[in-house]
């Protein structure tokens, strides 16, 4: 599998994942504690995400040092496997009503990345191909994450 992985047991993201916790950071969090923050544009009338803009690279330590870091519990609601590609994706909800996450793992369960958003709503359906993860929120929005570049996620409203 050519996705970004690793991190090992000293990674805070990986340690959080094993406890079913995730930092509350809108964006893609990698197993090596690097991340890409994504700005989510919300519709003024509904508060629903309508666009994803601006990717900013950082580390978990950067976020913690500059603005503090909060964690939330996460619960898996759905899963998809691509055995030929040695990948699994899981998706679900965070500790607050509008939280949602999508994670990509290898067949052994080692984390590659987590996409977390505090405004996506829970993800209730997920599919996986060799090139992309598609996650559907409980509002019907489809978030498409390229496996190798999840920070270039696109959003399709129902």
C-alpha positions as CSV (number, residue, x, y, z in Angstrom):
1,X,0.0,0.0,0.0
2,X,1.4,3.4,-1.0
3,X,-0.4,5.5,1.6
4,X,1.4,7.5,4.2
5,X,1.7,5.3,7.3
6,X,3.9,4.6,10.1
7,X,4.1,6.7,13.2
8,X,4.5,3.8,15.6
9,X,3.5,3.5,19.2
10,X,5.2,6.9,20.1
11,X,2.7,8.8,17.8
12,X,0.0,10.6,19.8
13,X,-2.4,10.1,16.9
14,X,-1.8,6.3,16.9
15,X,-2.1,6.2,20.7
16,X,-5.3,8.1,20.6
17,X,-6.7,5.9,17.8
18,X,-6.1,2.8,20.0
19,X,-8.1,4.4,22.7
20,X,-10.8,5.5,20.2
21,X,-10.0,9.2,20.6
22,X,-9.1,11.9,18.1
23,X,-7.9,15.5,18.3
24,X,-10.5,18.0,17.5
25,X,-8.8,19.5,14.4
26,X,-10.6,19.9,11.1
27,X,-8.4,18.2,8.6
28,X,-6.3,15.1,7.9
29,X,-4.3,13.7,10.7
30,X,-1.5,11.3,9.9
31,X,0.0,8.4,11.9
32,X,3.3,10.3,12.2
33,X,1.6,13.2,14.1
34,X,1.7,15.5,11.0
35,X,-1.6,17.0,9.8
36,X,-3.2,19.2,7.2
37,X,-5.8,21.6,8.5
38,X,-8.7,22.2,6.2
39,X,-11.0,25.2,6.3
40,X,-14.7,24.2,5.9
41,X,-17.1,26.8,4.5
42,X,-20.6,26.5,5.9
43,X,-23.9,27.5,4.3
44,X,-25.2,30.5,6.2
45,X,-28.8,29.3,6.1
46,X,-28.3,25.7,7.1
47,X,-24.8,25.6,8.8
48,X,-24.0,22.6,6.6
49,X,-20.6,22.3,4.9
50,X,-20.6,23.4,1.3
51,X,-17.0,23.7,0.4
52,X,-13.5,22.8,1.6
53,X,-10.8,25.4,1.2
54,X,-7.3,26.1,2.3
55,X,-4.9,23.4,3.3
56,X,-2.3,24.2,5.9
57,X,0.4,21.7,6.9
58,X,1.3,21.5,10.6
59,X,2.1,19.0,13.3
60,X,0.1,18.0,16.4
61,X,2.7,19.8,18.5
62,X,2.3,23.0,16.5
63,X,-1.5,23.0,17.2
64,X,-1.0,22.2,20.8
65,X,1.7,24.9,21.3
66,X,-0.2,27.6,19.5
67,X,-3.8,27.1,20.5
68,X,-4.2,24.1,22.8
69,X,-5.4,20.7,21.8
70,X,-8.7,19.0,22.8
71,X,-9.5,15.4,22.1
72,X,-12.9,13.7,21.6
73,X,-14.1,10.1,21.7
74,X,-14.9,8.5,18.4
75,X,-17.3,5.6,17.6
76,X,-17.2,3.5,14.4
77,X,-20.5,3.3,12.6
78,X,-19.5,1.7,9.3
79,X,-16.6,-0.1,7.6
80,X,-15.4,-1.1,4.1
81,X,-12.6,-3.3,3.0
82,X,-10.6,-3.6,-0.1
83,X,-8.8,-6.9,0.4
84,X,-6.9,-6.8,-2.9
85,X,-5.5,-3.5,-1.9
86,X,-4.7,-4.4,1.7
87,X,-6.9,-1.5,3.0
88,X,-9.7,-0.9,5.4
89,X,-11.7,2.2,6.0
90,X,-13.9,3.0,9.0
91,X,-16.1,6.0,9.6
92,X,-18.3,7.3,12.3
93,X,-19.0,10.0,14.8
94,X,-17.2,12.0,17.5
95,X,-18.2,13.0,20.9
96,X,-20.3,16.0,19.8
97,X,-23.4,15.9,17.5
98,X,-21.8,17.4,14.4
99,X,-18.5,15.5,14.6
100,X,-17.6,12.9,12.0
101,X,-14.4,11.0,11.1
102,X,-13.1,8.7,8.4
103,X,-9.9,6.6,8.8
104,X,-7.8,4.6,6.5
105,X,-5.9,1.5,7.9
106,X,-4.0,-1.4,6.5
107,X,-5.3,-5.0,6.9
108,X,-3.4,-5.3,10.2
109,X,-5.3,-2.3,11.5
110,X,-2.3,0.1,11.4
111,X,-3.5,3.6,11.0
112,X,-2.5,5.7,7.9
113,X,-4.7,8.7,8.3
114,X,-7.8,10.1,10.0
115,X,-10.0,12.8,8.5
116,X,-11.9,14.6,11.3
117,X,-14.4,17.4,11.0
118,X,-16.4,19.1,13.7
119,X,-19.1,20.2,11.3
120,X,-19.6,17.2,8.9
121,X,-22.1,15.3,11.0
122,X,-21.5,11.5,11.6
123,X,-20.5,9.4,8.6
124,X,-22.9,6.5,8.3
125,X,-21.8,4.9,5.0
126,X,-18.4,4.3,3.6
127,X,-16.9,2.7,0.5
128,X,-13.4,2.0,-0.6
129,X,-11.6,1.5,-3.9
130,X,-7.9,1.4,-4.6
131,X,-7.9,5.1,-5.3
132,X,-10.6,6.7,-3.1
133,X,-12.6,6.6,0.1
134,X,-16.2,7.8,-0.2
135,X,-18.0,8.6,3.0
136,X,-21.7,9.7,3.3
137,X,-22.8,11.7,6.3
138,X,-26.2,11.3,8.0
139,X,-27.3,14.5,6.0
140,X,-26.5,12.7,2.7
141,X,-23.4,14.7,1.8
142,X,-20.7,12.6,0.1
143,X,-17.1,13.3,1.1
144,X,-14.5,11.8,-1.4
145,X,-11.0,11.4,-0.1
146,X,-8.2,10.3,-2.6
147,X,-6.3,7.5,-0.8
148,X,-2.9,9.1,-1.5
149,X,-3.9,12.7,-1.0
150,X,-6.9,12.8,1.5
151,X,-6.3,16.5,2.0
152,X,-7.7,17.1,-1.5
153,X,-11.1,15.9,-0.4
154,X,-14.2,17.0,-2.3
155,X,-17.7,17.4,-1.0
156,X,-20.9,16.7,-2.9
157,X,-24.3,17.8,-1.4
158,X,-27.4,15.8,-1.9
